Amino acid sequence: MEKEKNKITIEIKEILGSASPFSQGGSWRLTIPKRVVAKYEVEKRKREEPYISFVFVDTDKGLLLLPLSKIVTPENLRNALT
């Protein structure tokens, strides 16, 4: 049975910054650009909400990094992309 693939179409609004991963303490780290922190209120969410993560999604166009304040499920990913 062939694996079903989900397809989405996205519109790029703007680039909020870039960051290079670096090794620290045996793990790879990625610094979140200041404009991402401001736009998605990451610091505010960290204080108010007990959970925030960044989901790495493999697509046919490359890697998509998606901020998500809920548990990772297909439904939550769809909602975050709309």
N, C-alpha and C positions, 0 to 999 in steps of 0.2 A: 504494500500500500504506500503510495507516494505521500510524503509529508506535506500537509497543507501550509501554504505561505500566506501571511497577512500582508497586504500592501496598503501603504498610506501615501498621500501626497501632502507635501508641506510647502509653506511659503516662508522664505527667509525674510525677516523684518529688518534685522541689523546684526552686526557682529558686536558682541559685548566685551570681547577681549580674548586673549589666548594665554595659555600657560604650558610650560613644559614639565613633564613628570620628572621627579628626582628621587633618588634612593636615600632613605633615612631610617636607621635602626633596623635594617633588614627588610623593610617594606617600601613599596613605591608610593609616593605622595604626589598630590597635585594641589597647587594653590589656586583658590577660587579668585578670579579677577574682581576688583572692587566694584565695577559696574554691575556684575552679576549679583553680588551681595546686596547692592542697593536696590536693584530692580526687583529681585525676588525676596527682599527683606529677610535674608538668611539669618542675620544676627537676631532679629526680632522673633522669628519663628523658633530659633533655638531656645530662647527664653520661654516662649509661650507654649510651644508644642513639644511633646516628648520625643518626637521622631521626625527626622528629615534625612533623606539620602539622595544620592545622585546615581541614576541607573544608566549603565552602559548598554546600549542597544545596537546590535550588529545589523546593518542594513546593506542592501545592494549598492548603496552610494557611499558607504563608509560607516564610521562609528558615530552614533548619536548619543550625546550625554544629556540626560533629562533629569531636572530636579523633581523630586517626588516627596511629598510630606505624608504619604500613606504607605502601607505595606504593598509590595510589588505584586500586582495581579494584572492579568490582561485588561480587565475592566478599568482599573485605576490608571493604567498606562494610556488607554484610549481617552479617558477623561482628561488626563494631563495634557494630551496633545491637541485637544479641542479648545 
